[in-house]
Amino acid sequence: MISQITLAQLKFHRLALHNAWSPILAAIFAGNGIVLKCSENVVWSTTWFVGAITECLRVCGHNPELVQVSGFVSSRVFGS
């Protein structure tokens, strides 16, 4: 049972793996699900990394929908 959902806005254009996996692992270890919104510059890689994590969750018998990617954050919002 999920107690909370965490939202992580990933505004950085570099180190997509670290920026995606850090909040995912923190949320899962805390017993929460997570929704990621990433920069338009890292949508493909973030989606790929999340796919690897959801497959691991599925293989281990957990709900793969604990981790979701929802759209992207425009870099214009952050003035980059």
C-alpha positions in Angstrom: 0.0 0.0 0.0 1.4 3.4 -1.0 1.1 6.0 1.7 2.2 9.0 -0.4 3.1 10.1 -3.9 6.3 12.1 -4.4 6.7 14.6 -7.3 10.2 15.3 -8.6 10.8 18.0 -11.2 14.0 17.3 -13.0 15.2 20.6 -14.4 18.8 19.7 -15.0 20.0 18.8 -18.5 23.1 16.8 -17.5 23.5 13.7 -15.4 20.0 12.4 -16.2 20.7 9.0 -14.6 21.6 10.5 -11.2 18.9 13.1 -11.3 16.2 10.5 -12.1 17.3 7.6 -9.9 18.1 9.6 -6.7 14.5 10.7 -6.1 13.1 7.4 -7.4 15.2 5.4 -4.9 14.4 7.8 -2.0 10.7 7.6 -2.7 10.6 3.8 -3.0 12.8 3.2 0.1 10.4 5.5 2.0 7.4 3.4 0.8 6.1 6.0 -1.6 5.3 6.1 -5.3 6.8 8.9 -7.5 5.9 10.9 -10.5 8.8 12.5 -12.5 8.6 15.6 -14.6 11.9 16.0 -16.5 13.4 18.6 -18.9 12.5 18.3 -22.5 16.2 17.7 -23.2 16.3 14.4 -21.2 12.8 12.9 -21.9 14.2 9.9 -23.8 16.9 9.0 -21.4 14.8 9.6 -18.3 12.0 7.4 -19.8 14.6 4.7 -20.6 16.1 4.8 -17.0 12.6 4.6 -15.5 11.8 1.7 -17.7 14.8 -0.2 -16.3 13.6 0.5 -12.7 10.0 -0.5 -13.5 11.2 -3.8 -15.0 13.2 -4.5 -11.8 10.1 -3.7 -9.7 8.0 -6.1 -11.9 10.6 -8.9 -11.8 10.8 -8.6 -8.0 7.0 -8.8 -7.7 6.3 -5.1 -6.9 3.9 -2.8 -8.7 5.8 -1.3 -11.7 3.5 1.7 -11.6 5.1 3.0 -8.5 7.3 5.1 -10.8 5.8 7.3 -13.5 7.1 9.8 -16.0 4.7 12.7 -16.7 5.5 15.0 -19.6 8.4 17.4 -19.3 9.4 20.7 -17.7 10.3 23.4 -20.2 13.8 24.8 -19.7 12.3 28.2 -20.4 10.5 28.0 -17.0 13.8 27.9 -15.2 15.6 30.5 -17.3 18.2 28.1 -18.7 
